[in-house]
Structure formats: structure tokens, C-alpha cells
Amino acid sequence: MDHTLESLEHERHAGGGTKEIWKVTLYLSVLTVIELMLGFSMIGMDEASLKRHLIKGVIVVLMIWKAFYIVGYFMHLKHELRNMIMTIVVPLFLFVWFIIAFLTDGNSFKNDKNKWDSDHLERSKEKMPVQEEGTHHLE
């Protein structure tokens, strides 16, 4: 490795410096403030409104954007080879896909159970009987 003044100067500029740290901090702060404003704007909205779901989607996209930005700068993947980035990003997408697949499968199981077992839906809506204190027997 060459340790001349030119190589040290190149390393200092390639790695960033105080100016770049402030730029990254400002960028992440602005994204965070936008997410907070969007979150506070949902207060009082109807739970099932399309606008509320759209805002939630925008917040998720901003969070993912920030996560990639953080990984790029603070885990130094911004300056890495494409193969190194792919070894981290591809498993991340597979993990997200697994979560979506499991949630979808669980939801379809619940819906099918309600469709094929009519008593299950009725039993799931019944309230638990109130027991007197001190009685802990099984029936």
C-alpha cells in the first residue's frame, strides 16, 4: 500500500469528512421530520380511510429509503463492490418476501377456517363467561 501524501489526501476525500457527515445528518433529519409530520397528520383520521393507508405506505417507503441510506453510509456499502451489496440486499428482499408470504398464508387459513367451519366464526365472536373471584375450577 502506498502511503504518500497524495494517497492520504485521496483517502481523506474518498471517505468523506465533516462536511459529508453534516450532509448525511441533515438528509436523515429531514426525512425523519417528514415522517413525523405525516404520522401526526393521521391523528383523527378514520381507521379505514384510503388517505390514511396511503400515508402509511409513504411512511414505510421513507423508512426503507432511510434504511438503505444508513446502510450505504454507516456500513460503508456505498463505496463497495456490487457483489457485496447484492449479498446483503437480496437476502433482505427474500426476508421481506417470507414475511409477506407467511402473513398471507395465515390470513387465508383464518378465512378458510371461517368459511368451512361455520361454528368457528360464531364461537370466535362469543364473549368469555365471567367467573366469580375465588372460583378457579375447570368444567
Residue pairs with C-beta under 8 A, 6 or more apart in sequence:
1 7
14 79
24 69
24 73
27 69
28 66
28 69
28 70
31 62
31 65
31 66
31 69
32 66
34 62
35 59
35 62
35 63
38 55
38 58
38 59
38 62
39 55
39 59
41 55
42 52
42 55
42 56
45 51
45 52
46 52
71 77
71 88
72 78
77 84
77 85
77 88
113 120
114 120
114 121
114 124
